[in-house]
Amino acid sequence: VKMAGEIAFHTTRSVLAGPGVSGKVGSLFRRMGCKRVLVVTDRGVEAAGLLTEALKGISNNLERPIVYNEVVNDPPESVVHSAVQVARESKIDAVLGIGGGSAMDVAKLVACLCPENAQTLESFYGVEQAQSSYRLPLIQVPTTAGTGSEVTPISIITTGTNEKKGVVDPLLLPDWAILDPSLTLSLPRHVTAATGIDAMVHAIEAYTTRFKKNFLSDALAREALRLLSYSLRTACDQPKDMDARMDTLKGAMLAGMAFANAPVGAVHALAYPIGSHFHQPHGLSNSLMLPHILQFNAQLPTPRRQYAELGPYILSEFEGFGSEEEVVEGIIEYYETLPKELGLATTLRGVGIQESDIELLSTEAMKQTRLLPNNPREVTLKDAQALYERAL
């Protein structure tokens, strides 16, 4: 494939990885000259005790942190506004996001929208709409190995009724990404499974993206798939295995770096309406659509060849295995059986979606105009309907 003539690649500047490293955020903030930190998280993360080490580290180095724990899945605009209000009233000078993609997405926006005279959230939607080059110091600590939000310049917010809008801007990239596998040991199996497949989708869609495919994202996507397909089953079956947990975090982060610069396509575009209208977790929505879109895209020679190139990283037995067609068939089969083996729903009916919902889903999917053009094969309304029907 001829790559774009010009390539820009942005990612989080610094990464700290290892068991227990979340306790070091306090000294990192101190080095950045910060005094008062707002911790953006959700009640589940707080109740699971995952803030303990970070809060201790901050209190030992700086003033006592302020905790904002009102983040919910698919966060609405009201959550961003209330977090910014708490941040301003508390006169904070740094932000720590700790949780899944939702908490980290809100943390990014708070860091950008909190400063005096900052722009409104409304004016920030879209691609590169930042009106300033300043945000508060920001550290992100993922507690799931999925979204890769700690290394992406993207925040997804639910606006009004069930529609999702994105803010995409390099300003959203944090100063540090902290990968601490000890925070993921208590993740339930279904969350580990769904977030792991989400990360694999990020890598696959980055590798086959239509316009911004680039050598850095390609290398990161391959390594992400190798790490994830090697470690995900172990992380599900032996949840306390620190090495497997570390590998899933590394894989999710590398996939995040890849898709932040080589944007995702139809799997995500068709998954979003499943999340926003039927309140299914994002990773599960992706997992439900993945095999059908692989099959759809593989009708064209370019994506088919690219999927075949990824084969050996997904399953080592594809090394030097058969024809392109056979490898792609094998990959599709792998993504049909993996969710089943990991205990996830594998059909739309399995999550309460009926044939009568397909009209709504297809119409909503076509609104994903930021994502659909990146898909290697054009998706029409008719195609979307057929894909949802196959996924029923």
Secondary structure by P-SEA (a helix, b strand, c coil): cccccbbbbbcccccccccccccaaaaaaaaacccbbbbbbcaaaaaaccaaaaaaaaaacccbbbbbccccccccaaaaaaaaaaaaaacccbbbbcccaaaaaaaaaaaaacccccccccccccccccccccccbbbbbbcccccccccccbbbbbccccbbbbbbcccccccbbbbbccccccccaaaaaaaaaaaaaaaaaaaaccccccaaaaaaaaaaaaaaaacaaaaaacccaaaaaaaaaaaaaaaaaaaacccccaaaaaaaaaaaaccccaaaaaaacaaaaaaaaaccaaaaaaaaaacccccccccccccaaaaaaaaaaaaaccccccccccccccccccccaaaaaaaaaaacccccccccccccaaaaaaaaaaac
